[in-house]
Amino acid sequence: MVAGNGLNPQRSCYFTDTSRQGPAVMIRKLCLLCLLWPLTLGAQSLFDVRVPVANGGAQAREQAMPAALEQVLARLTGQGGLAADERLRDLLPRAGRYVQRYSYEQGEDDAPPTLRLSFDDRALRAALAERQVPVWQQGKPAVLAWVAVEQGRERDLLGGEDDPALRQAMREAARDYGLALLFPLLDLEDRRSIRVSDVWGGFADSVLTASRRYEASAVLSARLNQDRAGRWQGAWRLYLGGEAAAAWQSRGESAQGALADGMRGLAQGFAARYAVVPGQREERLRLRVEAVSQASDYAWLQQRLAEVPGVSGVGLARAEGRDLEFELALDLAPERVLGTLDRVPWLRRQEVQAGGTAGVPHLYRLSR
């Protein structure tokens, strides 16, 4: 790699303490960790972009910057085609002023290099706030995708080791909008809890029940097939916190195209529900969570709370034994965030006893 002034982004991941768990539980969780491992390592900053360039010269770099910035804006807003947005007409031509650092990845043999750009988070958010452009909060949950595909007379689910090209096409399309996908293992436990016909028919109870083992707060259910003319079409449903949040259709000349179009719909569904103008809403919410018994539970819970739609920051306000009190910074109204928390599978709302929570009205119990 030939550096302009760049540094490699740092990545981190959490591991669960399995010392108190039985062998069967440990094996099951290790399998799930293996499922999430490629997703964690492949996670890309919303503000880092790679674009091909003809050469390493300044002119080629300047010409590539507007298209690179458009990719970042799509991730922040959940919307494509932003070059035509009147509010951003003056932003894209001046993309260079928002670049923090850049570097080059040299191609093999005589192949042209790839330009890697990192854009300024705060400066871009400030520019979008000034132009009244809504963006997503920083922590978006990974989406568990149950996808039934009909090819010929056969129907099967995407996941495990099958159809890597289709899964990769979905992941790449989702990444364009700053979304991370994970697919089910489709092991014996999955096969016992859900059938292809459940996903094909859009049976929400079966899909959500099978999703519990993955502890996913965002679940996607879809079916993909060809119409009589040979074009591919998809029907999609998004569930957030266990409730139906959006439904849409997709089309494409190929299966990959229909999947990519489905990811555009997924991004729009998230954006319509949770995008806000930066700095427009600054609210706080305090809640107490009981039965946090291990340090690994605290790290896990903090990460999960940060992924709840509408939460822009998580801070530990107080700790008493196995009870933790959190203060959440919100981009959405508190009642909408509380509505989501009441539906996630890993928290159980508790009745508040008079004077029992030192003025904190929202009490939950960790359920893992």
Secondary structure by P-SEA (a helix, b strand, c coil): ccccccccbbbbbcccccccccaaaaaaaaaaaaaaaaaaaacccccbbbbbcccccaaaaaaaaaaaaaaaaaaacccccccccccccccccccccccccbbbbbccccbbbbbbbbccaaaaaaaaaaaccccccccccbbbbbbbbbccccccccccccaaaaaaaaaaaaaaacbbbbbbcccaaaaacccaaaaaacaaaaaaaaaccccccbbbbbbbbbccccbbbbbbbbbccccccccbbbbcccaaaaaaaaaaaaaaaaaaccccccccbbbbbbbbbcccccaaaaaaaaaaaaacccccccccccccccbbbbbbbccccaaaaaaaaaccccbbbbbbcccccccccbbbbbcc
